[in-house]
Amino acid sequence: MTKLFKTLRYAVLGAVAGAAALIAGTADARVLVLYTASNPKIEKDILAAFKKAYPDIELKSVNGSTGPMTERAIAEKENPQADVIWMINNIALDQLKEAGALEPYEPKDSPIGDAFKDPDGFWVAHNATVMGLAVNIKRLKEEKLPMPTTWEDLIKPVYKGQITIAAPTKSGTGYSIMSTLVDAFGWNFIDNLHQNIFQYNESGSAAARQAGRGETVIGLSYDTALLQQVRAGVGVEMVIGRISPNVLEGGGLLAGAPHPTEAKLFLDWLFSEEAAKVFGPSVGAAAVQGYGSVDMSKVHLWKMRRPVDANEFKRQWAAKYE
C-alpha cells in the first residue's frame, strides 16, 4: 500500500467517522420547546437560570398572549410542536386540560402545596396574582372615612363614589374580582357595589394608579400594581381583605410532547425552590412559601365554588352596569 493511498484512505475514513459523529450528535441533541405568555423579564430570567442548570439542553421559546398561545397548543394537540406551556393563567390551563392538550405530570420533590395544583394533576401554578385594595390614606382622612379591611366593607354607603375598578368586560383583573365577588356573595352584592363606583377603567392597574394620585380613595387592582403604589411613598396602603380574588399562573406538560424527558426536567425545575428564587422579585404571591412580594399568611386564595362561563358573565355584567 503506497504512502499516498494510505493517506487518502485515512482521510476518507476520517471524513466518514466525522460525518457519523455529526449525525449522531444531531440525533442525540437535547431540545426543549416552550410556549409561554410570560412577560419578557420573567421569561428571560427563568430561561437563563434553567440554562445555567442544564447547559446541554437547547431551548426554543415561543411567547405570545394567553389566548393565542392556548389556542395554538389546542390546535396542535394531534401533532404537538411544543413540550411545555407555562406562565399562563388557570382559566387557560383548564381549557387545555378539557381539550386534551395536557397530560398529567407531578413535578418531583416540589415544595408547592395543593392550593396551587390542579386536583387531577394536569397543571401546577408557580405563582398567584392576588387582588386587593389600594387605599389612599390622606384622601381617606380628608373624607373622614373608615379604613376598609374586607371586600364586604366596599358596599357600605359611606364609600359612595370613592371606588375605581377595571370593567370585567375589558380587563382580566376586573373579571377576576367581579366574578369572585359574585361567586362569594351573589349578584346583589355587585348591585350594591355598583352604587359606590366612581369609574370603570379599561386597564387592570389604572385603579391603583388613581388611588396613588389621590383621584379616588380606593382602587381595586392586582398585587404588583398595588405594591408599586405602596413603594412609591405616596401614602397608599394595600388591603388584601378577608378573601382573596386571584388568578393562578402556571404550566404543564403538553400531551404527546416531542421531548418528554427534557420537558419533565424543566417542570421539575420550574416548580422547585430554585426557580421560586428567580420568580420572587417579579411576582406578588409565589407558590413556594417565603418568596414573592405578598405575605401569604394574610392571603386566603378564593377557589370558585361553581364553574363560570366567562362570556356569559361578561354579557350579564355589561347588560346590568355598562
GIKA-V555695 format. One record per residue. N is the residue number from 1. PHI is phi as a letter, one per 30 degrees, with the letter a starting at -180 (none if undefined). NEAR is the number of other ideal C-beta (glycine too) atoms within 8 Angstrom. D_LAST is the distance of its C-alpha to the last C-alpha in Angstrom with 1 decimal. Layout:
n=N phi=PHI near=NEAR d_last=D_LAST
n=N phi=PHI near=NEAR d_last=D_LAST
This chain:
n=1 phi=none near=4 d_last=92.7
n=2 phi=d near=5 d_last=92.7
n=3 phi=d near=5 d_last=90.8
n=4 phi=d near=6 d_last=88.7
n=5 phi=d near=8 d_last=87.8
n=6 phi=d near=9 d_last=86.9
n=7 phi=d near=8 d_last=84.6
n=8 phi=d near=8 d_last=82.9
n=9 phi=d near=9 d_last=82.6
n=10 phi=d near=8 d_last=81.0
n=11 phi=d near=8 d_last=78.6
n=12 phi=d near=8 d_last=77.5
n=13 phi=d near=8 d_last=77.1
n=14 phi=d near=8 d_last=75.2
n=15 phi=d near=8 d_last=72.8
n=16 phi=d near=8 d_last=72.3
n=17 phi=d near=8 d_last=71.7
n=18 phi=d near=8 d_last=69.2
n=19 phi=d near=8 d_last=67.3
n=20 phi=d near=8 d_last=67.3
n=21 phi=d near=8 d_last=66.0
n=22 phi=d near=8 d_last=63.2
n=23 phi=d near=8 d_last=62.2
n=24 phi=d near=8 d_last=62.4
n=25 phi=d near=8 d_last=60.4
n=26 phi=d near=7 d_last=57.6
n=27 phi=d near=6 d_last=57.6
n=28 phi=d near=6 d_last=57.6
n=29 phi=e near=7 d_last=54.9
n=30 phi=c near=10 d_last=52.1
n=31 phi=b near=10 d_last=48.7
n=32 phi=b near=15 d_last=45.2
n=33 phi=c near=13 d_last=42.0
n=34 phi=c near=15 d_last=38.7
n=35 phi=c near=14 d_last=35.1
n=36 phi=a near=14 d_last=32.6
n=37 phi=c near=10 d_last=29.2
n=38 phi=d near=10 d_last=30.6
n=39 phi=d near=6 d_last=30.3
n=40 phi=e near=7 d_last=33.5
n=41 phi=d near=7 d_last=35.1
n=42 phi=d near=12 d_last=34.9
n=43 phi=e near=13 d_last=36.1
n=44 phi=d near=8 d_last=39.0
n=45 phi=d near=10 d_last=40.0
n=46 phi=d near=13 d_last=39.9
n=47 phi=d near=11 d_last=41.8
n=48 phi=d near=8 d_last=44.4
n=49 phi=d near=11 d_last=45.0
n=50 phi=d near=14 d_last=45.4
n=51 phi=d near=10 d_last=47.6
n=52 phi=d near=6 d_last=49.8
n=53 phi=d near=8 d_last=50.2
n=54 phi=b near=9 d_last=50.8
n=55 phi=d near=6 d_last=52.2
n=56 phi=d near=4 d_last=53.7
n=57 phi=c near=12 d_last=50.3
n=58 phi=d near=7 d_last=48.8
n=59 phi=c near=9 d_last=45.0
n=60 phi=b near=8 d_last=42.8
n=61 phi=b near=10 d_last=39.1
n=62 phi=c near=10 d_last=36.1
n=63 phi=c near=9 d_last=32.9
n=64 phi=a near=8 d_last=29.5
n=65 phi=d near=6 d_last=25.8
n=66 phi=e near=9 d_last=25.3
n=67 phi=e near=7 d_last=24.0
n=68 phi=d near=8 d_last=26.9
n=69 phi=d near=17 d_last=29.5
n=70 phi=d near=13 d_last=28.6
n=71 phi=d near=8 d_last=28.7
n=72 phi=d near=10 d_last=32.0
n=73 phi=d near=15 d_last=33.6
n=74 phi=d near=11 d_last=32.7
n=75 phi=d near=6 d_last=34.0
n=76 phi=c near=11 d_last=37.2
n=77 phi=d near=13 d_last=37.9
n=78 phi=d near=3 d_last=40.9
n=79 phi=b near=5 d_last=42.3
n=80 phi=e near=13 d_last=40.9
n=81 phi=c near=6 d_last=41.1
n=82 phi=b near=14 d_last=40.1
n=83 phi=c near=15 d_last=41.3
n=84 phi=b near=16 d_last=38.6
n=85 phi=b near=15 d_last=34.9
n=86 phi=b near=13 d_last=33.7
n=87 phi=h near=11 d_last=31.0
n=88 phi=b near=14 d_last=28.2
n=89 phi=d near=10 d_last=25.8
n=90 phi=d near=11 d_last=26.6
n=91 phi=d near=8 d_last=23.9
n=92 phi=d near=13 d_last=25.8
n=93 phi=d near=17 d_last=29.1
n=94 phi=d near=9 d_last=28.4
n=95 phi=d near=10 d_last=27.5
n=96 phi=d near=16 d_last=30.9
n=97 phi=d near=14 d_last=32.7
n=98 phi=d near=6 d_last=31.5
n=99 phi=d near=8 d_last=32.4
n=100 phi=i near=7 d_last=35.9
n=101 phi=c near=12 d_last=35.6
n=102 phi=c near=14 d_last=36.7
n=103 phi=b near=10 d_last=39.9
n=104 phi=d near=8 d_last=40.5
n=105 phi=a near=9 d_last=42.3
n=106 phi=c near=6 d_last=43.0
n=107 phi=e near=12 d_last=43.7
n=108 phi=d near=5 d_last=47.1
n=109 phi=h near=6 d_last=47.7
n=110 phi=d near=10 d_last=44.1
n=111 phi=d near=9 d_last=43.4
n=112 phi=d near=12 d_last=39.7
n=113 phi=d near=7 d_last=38.9
n=114 phi=d near=5 d_last=37.4
n=115 phi=d near=6 d_last=34.0
n=116 phi=c near=12 d_last=33.5
n=117 phi=b near=11 d_last=34.9
n=118 phi=d near=11 d_last=33.9
n=119 phi=d near=5 d_last=36.0
n=120 phi=c near=6 d_last=37.6
n=121 phi=i near=8 d_last=38.6
n=122 phi=d near=11 d_last=36.7
n=123 phi=a near=13 d_last=35.1
n=124 phi=b near=15 d_last=35.3
n=125 phi=c near=13 d_last=33.0
n=126 phi=c near=17 d_last=34.4
n=127 phi=a near=14 d_last=31.7
n=128 phi=b near=14 d_last=28.5
n=129 phi=c near=15 d_last=25.6
n=130 phi=c near=15 d_last=24.9
n=131 phi=c near=14 d_last=21.8
n=132 phi=a near=14 d_last=22.5
n=133 phi=c near=13 d_last=22.1
n=134 phi=c near=19 d_last=23.3
n=135 phi=c near=14 d_last=24.7
n=136 phi=d near=15 d_last=26.2
n=137 phi=d near=9 d_last=29.3
n=138 phi=d near=8 d_last=30.4
n=139 phi=d near=11 d_last=27.1
n=140 phi=e near=11 d_last=27.3
n=141 phi=d near=8 d_last=30.8
n=142 phi=d near=6 d_last=30.0
n=143 phi=d near=8 d_last=27.4
n=144 phi=h near=4 d_last=29.8
n=145 phi=c near=10 d_last=27.4
n=146 phi=d near=5 d_last=28.6
n=147 phi=d near=7 d_last=28.3
n=148 phi=d near=11 d_last=25.6
n=149 phi=b near=7 d_last=27.4
n=150 phi=b near=8 d_last=25.2
n=151 phi=d near=10 d_last=21.5
n=152 phi=d near=7 d_last=22.2
n=153 phi=d near=10 d_last=23.0
n=154 phi=d near=13 d_last=19.4
n=155 phi=c near=10 d_last=18.5
n=156 phi=d near=7 d_last=21.5
n=157 phi=e near=6 d_last=20.8
n=158 phi=d near=6 d_last=22.9
n=159 phi=c near=15 d_last=20.2
n=160 phi=e near=7 d_last=17.8
n=161 phi=i near=7 d_last=16.1
n=162 phi=c near=11 d_last=18.1
n=163 phi=b near=15 d_last=16.0
n=164 phi=b near=16 d_last=14.1
n=165 phi=a near=14 d_last=12.9
n=166 phi=d near=16 d_last=11.7
n=167 phi=d near=11 d_last=8.4
n=168 phi=d near=13 d_last=10.0
n=169 phi=d near=9 d_last=8.9
n=170 phi=b near=9 d_last=10.9
n=171 phi=b near=12 d_last=13.5
n=172 phi=d near=8 d_last=16.2
n=173 phi=d near=12 d_last=16.5
n=174 phi=d near=16 d_last=13.0
n=175 phi=d near=13 d_last=13.5
n=176 phi=d near=14 d_last=17.0
n=177 phi=d near=13 d_last=16.2
n=178 phi=d near=13 d_last=13.5
n=179 phi=d near=14 d_last=15.5
n=180 phi=d near=14 d_last=18.6
n=181 phi=d near=13 d_last=17.5
n=182 phi=d near=12 d_last=16.6
n=183 phi=d near=10 d_last=19.9
n=184 phi=d near=9 d_last=21.8
n=185 phi=b near=7 d_last=20.4
n=186 phi=j near=6 d_last=18.2
n=187 phi=d near=7 d_last=14.8
n=188 phi=d near=7 d_last=16.2
n=189 phi=d near=12 d_last=16.5
n=190 phi=d near=14 d_last=12.8
n=191 phi=e near=9 d_last=12.3
n=192 phi=d near=9 d_last=14.9
n=193 phi=d near=12 d_last=13.8
n=194 phi=e near=9 d_last=10.4
n=195 phi=d near=9 d_last=12.9
n=196 phi=c near=15 d_last=14.5
n=197 phi=d near=11 d_last=12.0
n=198 phi=d near=8 d_last=13.0
n=199 phi=a near=7 d_last=10.8
n=200 phi=c near=11 d_last=8.8
n=201 phi=c near=15 d_last=11.2
n=202 phi=c near=7 d_last=12.1
n=203 phi=c near=7 d_last=15.5
n=204 phi=d near=13 d_last=16.6
n=205 phi=c near=11 d_last=19.4
n=206 phi=e near=13 d_last=17.8
n=207 phi=d near=16 d_last=17.2
n=208 phi=d near=16 d_last=20.9
n=209 phi=d near=11 d_last=22.1
n=210 phi=d near=13 d_last=20.3
n=211 phi=d near=19 d_last=22.1
n=212 phi=d near=13 d_last=25.2
n=213 phi=d near=7 d_last=25.1
n=214 phi=i near=9 d_last=24.6
n=215 phi=d near=6 d_last=21.4
n=216 phi=b near=15 d_last=20.0
n=217 phi=d near=12 d_last=22.0
n=218 phi=b near=15 d_last=20.3
n=219 phi=b near=16 d_last=18.6
n=220 phi=c near=14 d_last=17.7
n=221 phi=a near=16 d_last=19.0
n=222 phi=c near=16 d_last=21.8
n=223 phi=e near=14 d_last=25.5
n=224 phi=d near=11 d_last=27.0
n=225 phi=d near=13 d_last=24.4
n=226 phi=d near=15 d_last=25.1
n=227 phi=d near=12 d_last=28.8
n=228 phi=d near=10 d_last=28.8
n=229 phi=d near=15 d_last=27.8
n=230 phi=d near=10 d_last=30.3
n=231 phi=d near=6 d_last=33.0
n=232 phi=d near=8 d_last=32.3
n=233 phi=i near=4 d_last=33.9
n=234 phi=c near=9 d_last=31.2
n=235 phi=i near=6 d_last=31.3
n=236 phi=c near=15 d_last=28.5
n=237 phi=c near=7 d_last=29.0
n=238 phi=c near=13 d_last=27.4
n=239 phi=c near=10 d_last=26.7
n=240 phi=d near=10 d_last=26.5
n=241 phi=i near=10 d_last=26.0
n=242 phi=d near=7 d_last=27.6
n=243 phi=c near=10 d_last=25.8
n=244 phi=b near=12 d_last=24.8
n=245 phi=e near=12 d_last=21.7
n=246 phi=a near=14 d_last=23.2
n=247 phi=b near=11 d_last=23.6
n=248 phi=d near=13 d_last=27.2
n=249 phi=b near=13 d_last=28.7
n=250 phi=a near=16 d_last=32.0
n=251 phi=a near=14 d_last=34.0
n=252 phi=a near=18 d_last=36.6
n=253 phi=d near=14 d_last=39.4
n=254 phi=d near=17 d_last=38.6
n=255 phi=d near=10 d_last=40.5
n=256 phi=i near=7 d_last=43.7
n=257 phi=e near=13 d_last=43.5
n=258 phi=d near=10 d_last=46.3
n=259 phi=b near=11 d_last=47.4
n=260 phi=d near=9 d_last=46.9
n=261 phi=d near=6 d_last=49.5
n=262 phi=d near=12 d_last=47.8
n=263 phi=d near=14 d_last=44.3
n=264 phi=d near=10 d_last=45.5
n=265 phi=d near=11 d_last=47.1
n=266 phi=d near=13 d_last=43.9
n=267 phi=d near=15 d_last=41.9
n=268 phi=e near=12 d_last=44.7
n=269 phi=d near=12 d_last=44.4
n=270 phi=d near=13 d_last=40.6
n=271 phi=c near=12 d_last=40.4
n=272 phi=c near=13 d_last=43.4
n=273 phi=d near=8 d_last=43.8
n=274 phi=e near=9 d_last=45.0
n=275 phi=d near=14 d_last=41.7
n=276 phi=e near=16 d_last=39.9
n=277 phi=d near=8 d_last=41.8
n=278 phi=d near=9 d_last=40.4
n=279 phi=d near=15 d_last=36.8
n=280 phi=e near=11 d_last=37.1
n=281 phi=d near=4 d_last=36.5
n=282 phi=c near=9 d_last=33.4
n=283 phi=b near=13 d_last=31.4
n=284 phi=d near=13 d_last=30.1
n=285 phi=c near=15 d_last=31.5
n=286 phi=d near=13 d_last=34.4
n=287 phi=d near=14 d_last=35.4
n=288 phi=d near=10 d_last=39.0
n=289 phi=e near=6 d_last=39.5
n=290 phi=j near=5 d_last=40.6
n=291 phi=b near=10 d_last=38.6
n=292 phi=j near=12 d_last=35.3
n=293 phi=c near=10 d_last=33.8
n=294 phi=c near=12 d_last=32.3
n=295 phi=d near=5 d_last=34.7
n=296 phi=d near=8 d_last=34.2
n=297 phi=d near=4 d_last=36.1
n=298 phi=c near=6 d_last=33.0
n=299 phi=c near=13 d_last=30.6
n=300 phi=c near=6 d_last=29.9
n=301 phi=d near=10 d_last=28.2
n=302 phi=d near=11 d_last=25.9
n=303 phi=c near=5 d_last=26.7
n=304 phi=e near=9 d_last=24.2
n=305 phi=d near=4 d_last=25.8
n=306 phi=b near=5 d_last=24.4
n=307 phi=d near=4 d_last=23.3
n=308 phi=b near=8 d_last=19.6
n=309 phi=d near=6 d_last=18.6
n=310 phi=e near=9 d_last=16.1
n=311 phi=d near=6 d_last=14.8
n=312 phi=d near=7 d_last=14.4
n=313 phi=d near=14 d_last=12.8
n=314 phi=d near=11 d_last=10.0
n=315 phi=d near=8 d_last=9.7
n=316 phi=d near=8 d_last=9.8
n=317 phi=d near=13 d_last=7.3
n=318 phi=d near=9 d_last=4.6
n=319 phi=d near=6 d_last=6.3
n=320 phi=d near=10 d_last=6.4
n=321 phi=b near=7 d_last=3.8
n=322 phi=c near=8 d_last=0.0
